[in-house]
Amino acid sequence: MCEVNGVLYLIEDCDCTIKWFDERVGVWEDLELVNDRGLLPNYWDEPPLMVNVGGRLVILWEDDLDDDLQNDAVTSDLELKAGVWCAEIEVKKDGDEDGDLEGEVLWSEMVFSKDAWLNDAQGFLCTCMPVSL
């Protein structure tokens, strides 16, 4: 769960649906992505982490780098790689009077790679927070 500009966001399941809390009616609504550019996955193995960075919604998740490699019986567990991906989403009110929100994926890319066996030992992404340097 994450707060951006006074609005709460969450990803309830692993189906890549981002929800926002509509205080006017007290329910969670799906965030409509108007231009995801194919940059978000269709499924996450684990719910990703979300954080507010400069008024934008940033999502971090883990994913295997090569699913074909995962199925190769010759490849050892120590050779498999996993990536940590990040996406930045700008959220704004849609043009309607209903006050609904819509999001646009500004960018999404792998920001870190690691050995996949680290996932089995301990969850790699535990929490995230914005840091300015």
N, C-alpha and C positions, 0 to 999 in steps of 0.2 A: 504494500500500500504506500502511496505517496501523495503529498499535497503540492499542487502547483497553482499559484495565483488564487488561493482560497478554495480550490476544488480538489476533492479527494479522487484518486485513481487507483484501480487495482486490476490485476489479471487473475480472475477467479479459477480458471482451469488452465490446461495446457493447450487449448485450442486457438491461442493467439488473439482472443477477443479482449480488448482493453475496455474497461468500464469506468464511468465517472458517476459520482453521486449527485443527483439532482435534488437540491435542498427544497425546491419549490413544492415537489410532490413526495419527497422522501423515498425515492427508489433509485436503484442503480440502472443507468442507461448504457447501451453500447456506444463507444466512441466511433463515429464514422470516420474512416480514413479516406480522404478525398484523393490522395495521390501517394500510395505507398511505394510506387515505382518497382514493385516486386522485391523490395529490400527487406521485408520482414518474412520470417519463415511461416509456413502453414501450420506448424506444430512445434511445441517445445517439450522436451523430455521432462523438465522440471519448470515450474513457474519462474520467470525471470525476475531480476531485481529492478526496481524503478527508483529514480531519484530526480529531484528538482535541480536543474542546472541553469541558472540565469533566467528562470521563468519558462523553461522548456522541459518537457518530459523526456528523460533519458532512460533507456532500457538496456540492461546487460543480461546476456544469456550464454550458455555453453552449448556447443554443437560439435559433433564429430566432423572432422575435415573431409573424410572420404568414405562414404557409405559402402562403395564397392570394395575398398580395402578391408573394411570390417568383415566382409563375407569371405575373404581369402583365408582358407584354412592354413596356409603356409605362414602367414604373418603372425608373429608372436604378439602377445599383449603389450610387450615393452616397446614395440615399434609403432603402435597406433597413436595417432595424434588427435587432439581435440582443440577447438578454438573457443576463445571468449569473444563474443560479438557485442557491438554497441550500436544503438540507433538513437537519433535525436528527432523528436517529434514536436512540431509547433502546433499548439492547440489554440483555437479561436472560436468565437461564436459564429454559427452559420448565418447566412443572410436572412433567415426567416425570423418572424417575431416570436417563435416558440422558445427561443433561448437555448436551443440545443447546441452542443459543441461538435466541432469537427477537427480532425488532426491531419497534418501533412508530414510525412517522413522526409526530413531534410537530408539525411544521410544515414548510411548503415554500412559497417564494415567490421572485419575481424581486427581486434586490437591487441590480441595476445594469443599465442599458441603454447600448448603444453602436452606432456605425455598423457594419454587417455587413462592410463592405469592410476593416475592421481585421483581420479573421480571415485574409484573403488575404495581408496584408503580413507578419504574424507571429502566432504563437499568442498569444492574449490571456492565457489562464490558464497560467502556467508552474509555479507552486508555490503552496502556501498554508500558513499557520501561524497558530495562535491568538495573539491579542494582547489584553492587558487594559489598559484605559485608566483 
